[in-house]
């Protein structure tokens, strides 16, 4: 069968469906860079909140709209059509074009003059980034064998966490030296270069070949048919709920935690970004890898590990997070060599970050395993529609609104209580994970069985 444009072999042997180890490592490296840039461009605004607020005379409620709905409204509208395109077209090209687009919008943010213009620029970032996540998940799932899928998909989250680190620390210090507008300008430039590199060095894998399902990858259904199939599985429905509640707090925390540190611990943007880097993104990288590793090993014996690991992660992390948020900010440990005192509360943030990050890769792997080959990007987009499109918009908005409501009583520490109240969504996410686990083994088997049958039909029709 002839290959479509861009769908070349991943190895030196044109007959092999398994990529070489060297190319796989390169692919993961580039994907980490793409996801890092995605998160930098999305989240850098979080470390710059107070400076933007002062410069443009905005309220916390307006900032809540900028941190959440400005990005997620348009993301939610565009993610499904773009994922559908990824399931039918060359994923490599779609990712590269999206990366270039959101990088240009990030750079353009340097020249905004008010709330409306800034809102529009954040919407543009949302359109570009809607092209990346689902397509990358589908690309990895057709590159990595199923028994290594959780670890492979963990590189998406690792890139996102590194983006938090670079965005918060780098953005904070750029703001200290050159101001928040220059921070946006510098953040957008690398994406234009990486977009070109991605387009001309990443090869498109043959759909389904890594699982022996044939190049056709199964039946091509309509978007409505694909969504109906995915939502017909009880485990997928509960997984959507779980991911949405998990993301509700994760997004709110990610958007407002730097501001919480800056206000409550009375630090500048540079120091805030550095401490945030050391207490949240860096420890989270360890948790992301551990979650993927544990899920891959545990799921060999019990497929429900895709949900058991997230339950352990969310419920195990939550107590440490609440202690971090409520611990007195004036309790600090003196450090040698003239370093600033270390807040005791940050110990609890480190532990919470390691444990709390373990849920991400198992979630992604479960979604990809529940989807048939030709609907993997659409499945990722469907989940993103609820988690990134809805929950990510509501999380920052709710915390911003709670901060305004608590401001009369708690002043600058109002943000502390907004974060505490919204953390209860992780409990609801754990309950939804437990419900999803009750039927996920049967749904995994259903997808495997139906995909095999459809692939055989496609192969027979091609031979005829």
C-alpha positions in Angstrom: 0.0 0.0 0.0 1.4 3.4 -0.9 1.9 5.9 1.9 0.2 9.2 2.0 2.4 12.3 2.0 4.2 12.8 5.2 3.5 9.3 6.5 7.0 7.8 6.2 8.6 5.0 8.2 9.9 5.8 11.6 12.9 3.5 11.3 15.7 2.9 8.9 13.8 -0.1 7.7 10.7 0.8 5.6 9.0 -2.4 6.6 9.3 -1.9 10.4 6.5 -0.3 12.4 8.7 0.2 15.5 10.8 3.4 15.7 14.5 3.3 16.4 15.5 4.1 20.0 17.4 7.2 18.8 14.5 8.6 16.8 12.1 7.9 19.7 14.4 9.8 22.1 14.6 12.7 19.7 10.8 12.8 19.2 10.3 12.9 23.0 12.8 15.7 23.3 11.1 17.8 20.7 7.7 17.1 22.1 9.0 18.2 25.6 10.2 21.5 24.0 6.9 22.1 22.2 4.8 21.5 25.3 7.3 23.6 27.3 6.7 26.5 24.9 3.0 25.9 25.0 2.9 26.2 28.8 5.3 29.2 28.9 3.1 31.1 26.5 -0.1 30.1 28.3 1.1 30.6 31.9 3.7 33.4 31.9 0.9 35.8 32.5 0.5 34.3 36.0 3.8 35.6 37.3 3.1 39.0 35.8 -0.4 39.5 37.3 0.4 42.2 39.8 2.4 44.2 37.3 -0.2 44.0 34.5 -2.9 44.9 37.1 -1.0 48.0 38.1 -0.1 49.1 34.5 -3.5 48.5 33.0 -5.6 49.3 36.1 -7.4 45.9 36.3 -9.2 44.1 39.1 -8.6 40.6 40.3 -12.0 39.7 38.8 -10.8 40.9 35.4 -7.5 39.1 35.9 -9.5 35.9 36.6 -11.1 36.3 33.1 -7.6 36.8 31.5 -6.1 33.8 33.3 -9.0 31.5 32.4 -11.9 32.2 30.0 -9.9 34.4 27.6 -7.8 31.3 26.7 -10.3 28.5 27.3 -13.4 29.8 25.5 -11.8 29.8 22.1 -9.8 26.7 23.0 -13.0 24.9 23.7 -14.5 26.0 20.4 -11.6 25.1 18.2 -10.2 22.0 19.9 -12.6 19.5 18.4 -12.4 20.6 14.7 -8.6 20.7 15.0 -8.5 17.3 16.6 -10.7 16.0 13.8 -8.3 17.4 11.3 -5.4 15.6 13.2 -7.3 12.3 13.0 -7.6 12.7 9.2 -4.5 14.7 8.2 -0.7 14.9 8.9 -0.4 15.6 12.6 3.2 16.9 12.2 2.1 19.8 10.0 -0.9 20.7 12.3 1.3 20.9 15.4 3.9 23.0 13.6 1.3 25.5 12.3 -0.3 25.8 15.7 3.0 26.4 17.4 3.8 29.2 15.0 0.4 30.8 15.5 0.3 30.9 19.3 3.9 32.1 19.4 2.9 35.1 17.2 0.0 36.0 19.5 2.2 35.8 22.6 4.7 38.2 21.0 1.9 40.6 20.1 0.8 40.8 23.7 3.8 43.1 24.3 1.9 45.9 22.6 -1.6 45.7 24.2 -3.0 48.8 25.8 -6.0 47.5 27.8 -8.2 44.7 29.0 -9.9 44.0 25.7 -6.8 43.9 23.6 -5.1 41.6 26.2 -8.2 39.4 26.2 -8.1 39.0 22.4 -4.4 38.1 22.4 -5.0 35.4 25.0 -7.8 34.1 22.8 -5.3 33.8 19.9 -3.0 31.8 22.1 -5.9 29.5 22.8 -6.6 28.9 19.1 -3.0 27.9 18.4 -2.6 25.7 21.4 -5.8 23.8 20.6 -4.0 22.2 17.7 -1.1 20.7 19.8 -2.3 18.6 22.7 -4.7 16.1 20.9 -2.4 15.7 17.9 0.7 15.1 20.0 -1.1 12.5 22.1 -2.2 10.7 18.9 1.3 11.0 17.5 2.9 9.4 20.6 0.3 6.6 20.7 1.2 5.6 17.2 4.9 5.7 18.0 5.1 3.9 21.4 4.0 0.3 22.1 0.9 0.1 24.3 2.8 -1.4 27.3 5.0 1.8 27.4 2.3 4.3 26.6 1.9 5.9 30.0 5.6 6.6 30.2 5.6 7.9 26.6 2.7 10.2 27.3 4.3 11.4 30.5 6.7 13.5 28.4 3.7 15.7 27.4 3.2 16.6 31.0 6.9 16.8 31.7 7.2 19.4 29.0 4.2 21.3 30.4 5.8 21.3 33.9 9.1 22.5 32.5 7.1 25.3 30.8 5.8 26.3 34.2 9.3 26.4 35.5 10.7 28.5 32.6 7.6 30.7 32.5 7.6 31.5 36.2 11.3 31.8 36.9 12.3 33.3 33.5 9.2 35.5 33.2 9.7 36.7 36.8 13.3 37.8 36.2 12.6 39.3 32.8 9.9 41.3 34.4 12.4 42.5 37.1 14.9 43.6 34.5 12.9 44.8 31.5 9.2 44.8 32.4 6.2 42.5 31.6 5.9 43.6 28.0 9.4 42.4 27.1 8.7 39.1 28.9 5.9 38.4 26.5 8.0 39.4 23.5 10.9 37.1 24.5 8.6 34.2 25.4 7.1 34.1 21.9 10.3 34.1 19.8 11.6 30.5 20.3 8.3 29.0 19.2 8.7 30.3 15.6 12.1 28.5 15.3 10.9 25.3 16.9 7.8 25.2 14.6 10.2 25.0 11.6 12.3 22.3 13.2 9.3 20.3 14.1 7.9 20.5 10.6 11.1 19.3 8.8 12.5 16.8 11.3 9.5 14.9 12.7 8.1 12.0 10.7 4.4 11.0 10.6 3.9 7.5 12.0 1.5 5.0 10.2 -1.7 4.9 12.2 -2.2 1.6 14.1 1.0 0.0 12.9 2.7 -0.1 16.3 -0.2 -2.3 17.5 -0.3 -4.4 14.4 -3.7 -3.0 13.2 -2.5 -2.2 9.7 -1.9 1.1 8.0 -5.5 1.9 7.5 -6.0 2.1 11.2 -9.6 1.0 11.2 -12.9 2.5 10.2 -13.2 6.3 9.6 -16.3 7.5 11.3 -17.9 11.0 11.5 -17.2 13.3 14.4 -20.7 12.6 15.8 -20.1 8.8 15.5 -16.8 8.9 17.2 -18.1 11.0 20.1 -21.1 8.7 20.4 -18.8 5.7 20.6 -16.6 7.3 23.2 -19.4 8.5 25.3 -21.2 5.1 25.1 -18.5 3.7 27.5 -19.3 4.4 31.2 -15.6 4.5 32.1 -15.0 7.3 29.5 -18.0 9.3 30.8 -16.7 9.1 34.4 -13.1 9.8 33.2 -14.3 13.1 31.6 -15.8 14.1 35.0 -12.7 13.1 36.9 -10.4 15.0 34.5 -12.6 18.0 34.7 -12.6 18.2 38.5 -8.9 17.5 38.7 -8.2 20.3 36.2 -10.5 22.7 37.9 -8.2 23.0 40.8 -4.9 22.3 39.0 -5.6 25.2 36.6 -6.7 27.5 39.3 -3.7 26.7 41.4 -1.3 27.0 38.5 -2.7 30.4 37.6 -2.8 31.9 41.1 -0.2 30.1 43.2 2.6 32.5 42.0 0.5 35.4 43.0 -0.3 33.7 46.4 3.5 33.4 47.0 4.2 36.9 45.9 1.5 38.5 48.1 1.5 36.2 51.2 5.3 35.7 51.4 6.0 39.3 50.2 8.4 38.5 47.4 9.3 40.2 44.2 8.5 38.6 40.9 12.0 37.2 40.4 12.2 35.5 43.8 8.6 34.3 43.5 9.4 32.7 40.1 12.5 31.0 41.5 10.9 29.6 44.6 7.9 28.4 42.5 10.3 26.7 40.2 12.0 24.8 43.0 8.8 23.9 44.9 6.3 23.0 42.2 7.5 22.3 38.6 10.8 20.6 39.5 9.3 18.2 42.1 6.4 17.6 39.7 8.7 16.2 37.0 9.6 13.4 39.4 5.9 12.7 40.1 5.0 12.7 36.4 7.6 10.0 35.7 6.7 8.0 38.7 3.0 8.0 37.8 3.7 6.8 34.3 6.2 4.1 35.5 3.9 2.9 38.2 0.8 2.7 35.9 2.7 0.8 33.2 3.9 -1.8 35.8 0.7 -2.1 37.7 -1.6 -2.2 34.6 0.1 -5.4 33.4 -1.8 -7.1 36.3 -4.8 -4.8 36.6 -6.0 -2.3 33.9 -7.7 -0.4 36.6 -4.3 1.0 37.6 -5.1 3.8 35.1 -7.5 5.0 37.8 -6.0 3.7 41.0 -2.8 5.7 40.5 -4.8 9.0 40.0 -6.8 8.3 43.2 -3.7 7.8 45.2 -2.1 10.9 43.6 -5.0 13.3 44.2 -6.0 12.2 47.7 -2.4 11.7 48.8 -1.4 15.2 47.7 -4.3 17.2 49.0 -3.5 17.2 52.7 0.1 18.5 52.0 -1.3 21.1 49.7 -3.8 22.4 52.3 -1.0 22.6 55.0 1.2 24.5 52.5 -1.6 27.0 51.9 -2.4 27.5 55.6 1.1 27.3 57.2 2.2 30.7 58.7 4.2 32.6 56.2 6.6 34.1 58.8 8.0 30.7 59.9 11.3 30.4 57.9 14.6 28.6 58.2 17.8 30.5 57.9 20.1 29.3 55.1 23.9 29.6 54.8 26.0 31.7 52.3 23.7 34.7 52.5 20.7 33.0 50.9 17.3 34.2 51.8 15.4 32.3 54.6 13.4 29.3 53.4 9.7 29.3 54.3 8.7 26.2 56.2 5.5 26.0 54.2 7.4 25.2 51.0 8.4 21.8 52.3 4.7 20.8 52.1 4.4 22.2 48.6 7.3 20.0 47.4 5.8 16.8 48.8 2.4 17.8 47.4 3.8 18.5 44.0 5.5 15.1 43.7 2.5 13.1 44.7 -0.1 15.3 42.9 1.6 15.1 39.5 1.4 11.3 39.4 -2.2 11.3 38.1 -1.5 13.0 34.7 0.1 10.3 32.6 -2.3 7.5 33.6 -5.2 9.7 32.7 -3.8 10.3 29.2 -3.0 6.7 28.7 -6.5 5.6 29.6 -8.0 8.0 27.2 -5.8 6.8 24.3 -6.4 3.1 25.1 -10.2 3.6 25.2 -10.2 5.3 21.7 -9.9 3.5 18.4 -6.9 4.4 16.2 -8.7 6.8 14.0 -10.3 8.7 16.8 -7.4 9.2 19.2 -6.9 12.9 18.7 -10.7 13.4 18.9 -10.8 11.5 22.2 -8.0 13.7 23.6 -9.9 16.7 22.4 -13.2 15.5 23.9 -11.5 15.3 27.3 -9.7 18.7 26.7 -13.1 20.2 25.9 -14.2 19.4 29.5 -10.9 19.8 31.3 -9.0 22.5 29.5 -11.9 24.1 27.7 -14.3 24.3 30.7 -12.4 23.5 34.0 -9.3 25.5 33.1 -11.5 28.5 32.4 -13.5 28.2 35.6 -10.6 27.4 37.9 -8.7 30.7 37.7 -12.0 32.6 37.4 -13.4 31.1 40.6 -10.3 31.7 42.6 -10.2 35.3 41.4 -13.8 35.8 42.3 -13.3 34.2 45.8 -10.3 36.4 46.3 -12.4 39.5 45.7 -15.1 38.2 48.1 -12.6 37.5 50.9 -10.6 40.6 50.4 -12.5 42.7 52.9 -11.8 40.2 55.6 -8.3 38.9 54.7 -6.7 41.6 52.5 -3.8 40.3 50.5 -4.2 36.8 52.1 -7.7 36.5 50.5 -6.1 34.5 47.7 -5.0 31.9 50.3 -8.6 31.0 51.1 -9.7 31.0 47.5 -7.1 28.3 46.8 -8.2 26.3 49.9 -11.9 26.3 49.0 -11.4 25.2 45.4 -9.0 22.3 46.4 -12.2 20.3 47.4 -12.6 19.5 43.6 -9.8 17.0 43.9 -12.0 14.9 46.2 -14.8 14.9 43.6 -12.2 13.9 41.0 -11.2 10.9 43.1 -14.8 9.8 43.4 -15.2 10.0 39.6 -12.0 7.9 39.2 -13.4 5.2 41.4 -16.6 5.1 39.3 -14.7 5.0 36.1 -12.5 2.1 37.4 -15.6 -0.1 37.9 -16.0 -0.7 34.1 -12.7 0.3 32.5 -11.4 -3.2 31.9 -14.5 -4.2 30.0 -14.3 -1.0 27.9 -10.6 -1.5 27.1 -11.4 -5.0 25.8 -14.3 -3.7 23.8 -12.1 -1.1 22.0 -9.4 -3.7 21.3 -11.9 -6.2 19.9 -13.8 -3.8 17.7 -10.6 -2.2 16.5 -9.2 -5.5 15.4 -12.4 -6.4 13.6 -12.5 -3.1 11.7 -8.8 -3.3 10.8 -9.4 -6.7 9.2 -12.3 -5.4 7.2 -10.2 -2.4 6.0 -7.3 -4.8 5.0 -9.6 -7.1 3.2 -11.2 -4.2 1.2 -7.7 -2.9 0.3 -6.6 -6.3 -0.9 -9.7 -6.6 -3.0 
